[in-house]
Amino acid sequence: MGLVTLALLLAFTAIYLSKSFSKKPAFVTTAVEKITDNLDKVALWGSAYALISAVLTPVLVYSGGDMFVRLISNIMVIIMALPYVSGQLLPKVQEKINPAILDEIKNIVARVSKQEKYIGYAGAAISVILFFVLFR
């Protein structure tokens, strides 16, 4: 479960950090283009995987430090995927959700979108920590 979380975290970190840098290496540009081509599917299934993995992590991981890093990584994937997933799911269920809850969801998405650079840096830091936890 950790390798998939690392791959998703690196993919979303590349998307978020590519928006904050004007000059990017060619390999980053091509990787981000391939990810954004399939971003709807990656965001939806990645957030579903991260949610399931976050629920199962306390049961499957025995070490406290590993569990904490994996939980934070899964939560970060969910936060990074939130703007893309909400754009897909909210129009479908907009009539069924209470307007106050809908406004709060939109406020959270706006906060995440406004802080893209800092979320990208946090994703990079968490990716490095998760890499060292997985491959020590």
C-alpha positions as CSV (number, residue, x, y, z in Angstrom):
1,M,0.0,0.0,0.0
2,G,2.9,2.4,0.7
3,L,4.3,2.3,-2.9
4,V,0.9,3.2,-4.4
5,T,0.6,6.0,-1.9
6,L,4.1,7.2,-2.7
7,A,3.3,7.2,-6.5
8,L,0.1,9.1,-6.0
9,L,1.7,11.6,-3.7
10,L,4.6,12.2,-6.2
11,A,2.1,12.6,-9.0
12,F,0.0,15.2,-7.2
13,T,3.2,16.9,-5.9
14,A,4.5,17.2,-9.4
15,I,1.2,18.8,-10.5
16,Y,1.1,21.3,-7.7
17,L,4.8,22.2,-7.9
18,S,4.8,22.6,-11.7
19,K,2.3,25.4,-11.3
20,S,4.6,27.3,-9.0
21,F,7.8,27.1,-11.2
22,S,8.1,29.0,-14.5
23,K,11.1,27.1,-15.8
24,K,10.7,23.3,-15.5
25,P,12.9,20.5,-16.8
26,A,11.6,18.7,-19.9
27,F,11.0,15.4,-18.1
28,V,8.8,17.2,-15.5
29,T,6.8,18.9,-18.2
30,T,6.2,15.6,-20.0
31,A,5.3,13.8,-16.8
32,V,2.9,16.5,-15.7
33,E,1.3,16.5,-19.2
34,K,0.7,12.7,-19.0
35,I,-0.7,13.0,-15.5
36,T,-3.1,15.8,-16.4
37,D,-4.3,13.9,-19.5
38,N,-5.8,11.3,-17.1
39,L,-6.2,13.6,-14.1
40,D,-9.9,12.9,-13.6
41,K,-9.4,9.2,-13.2
42,V,-6.2,9.5,-11.2
43,A,-7.8,12.0,-8.8
44,L,-11.0,10.0,-8.3
45,W,-9.5,6.6,-7.9
46,G,-6.4,7.9,-6.1
47,S,-8.6,9.6,-3.5
48,A,-10.7,6.5,-3.1
49,Y,-7.6,4.4,-2.6
50,A,-6.1,6.9,-0.1
51,L,-9.4,6.9,1.9
52,I,-9.5,3.1,2.0
53,S,-5.8,3.0,2.8
54,A,-6.1,5.6,5.6
55,V,-8.8,3.5,7.2
56,L,-6.8,0.2,6.9
57,T,-3.4,1.6,7.9
58,P,-4.0,1.5,11.7
59,V,-5.0,-2.1,11.4
60,L,-2.2,-3.3,9.1
61,V,0.9,-1.3,10.2
62,Y,2.4,-2.2,13.6
63,S,5.0,0.5,14.1
64,G,3.8,3.8,15.5
65,G,6.1,6.0,13.4
66,D,5.4,4.1,10.2
67,M,1.6,4.3,10.8
68,F,1.8,8.1,11.4
69,V,3.8,8.8,8.2
70,R,1.5,6.6,6.1
71,L,-1.6,8.2,7.6
72,I,-0.3,11.7,6.9
73,S,0.6,10.6,3.4
74,N,-2.8,9.2,2.7
75,I,-4.5,12.3,4.1
76,M,-2.2,14.5,1.9
77,V,-3.2,12.6,-1.2
78,I,-6.9,13.2,-0.3
79,I,-6.3,16.9,0.2
80,M,-4.3,17.2,-3.0
81,A,-7.0,15.4,-5.0
82,L,-9.9,17.3,-3.4
83,P,-10.1,20.1,-6.0
84,Y,-10.2,17.7,-8.9
85,V,-12.6,15.2,-7.3
86,S,-15.0,17.9,-6.1
87,G,-15.3,19.2,-9.6
88,Q,-16.4,15.8,-10.7
89,L,-18.7,14.8,-7.9
90,L,-20.4,18.0,-6.7
91,P,-22.4,18.7,-9.8
92,K,-23.9,15.1,-9.6
93,V,-25.0,15.3,-6.0
94,Q,-25.5,19.1,-5.6
95,E,-29.3,18.8,-5.2
96,K,-29.0,16.1,-2.5
97,I,-26.6,18.0,-0.2
98,N,-27.5,20.6,2.3
99,P,-26.6,24.1,1.1
100,A,-24.5,24.8,4.2
101,I,-22.5,21.7,3.8
102,L,-22.0,22.5,0.1
103,D,-20.7,25.9,0.9
104,E,-18.2,24.5,3.4
105,I,-17.0,22.0,0.8
106,K,-16.5,24.8,-1.7
107,N,-14.7,26.9,0.9
108,I,-12.3,24.0,1.7
109,V,-11.6,23.5,-2.0
110,A,-11.0,27.2,-2.4
111,R,-8.5,27.2,0.5
112,V,-6.7,24.2,-1.0
113,S,-6.6,25.9,-4.4
114,K,-5.3,29.1,-3.0
115,Q,-2.5,27.5,-1.1
116,E,-1.2,25.3,-4.0
117,K,2.5,26.2,-3.6
118,Y,2.6,25.4,0.1
119,I,0.6,22.2,-0.4
120,G,3.1,21.2,-3.1
121,Y,6.0,21.8,-0.8
122,A,4.4,19.8,2.0
123,G,3.7,17.0,-0.4
124,A,7.3,17.0,-1.5
125,A,8.5,16.8,2.1
126,I,6.0,14.1,3.0
127,S,7.1,12.2,-0.1
128,V,10.7,12.2,1.0
129,I,9.8,11.1,4.5
130,L,7.6,8.3,3.1
131,F,10.3,7.2,0.7
132,F,12.7,6.8,3.7
133,V,10.1,5.0,5.7
134,L,9.4,2.5,2.9
135,F,13.0,1.9,1.8
136,R,15.0,1.9,5.0
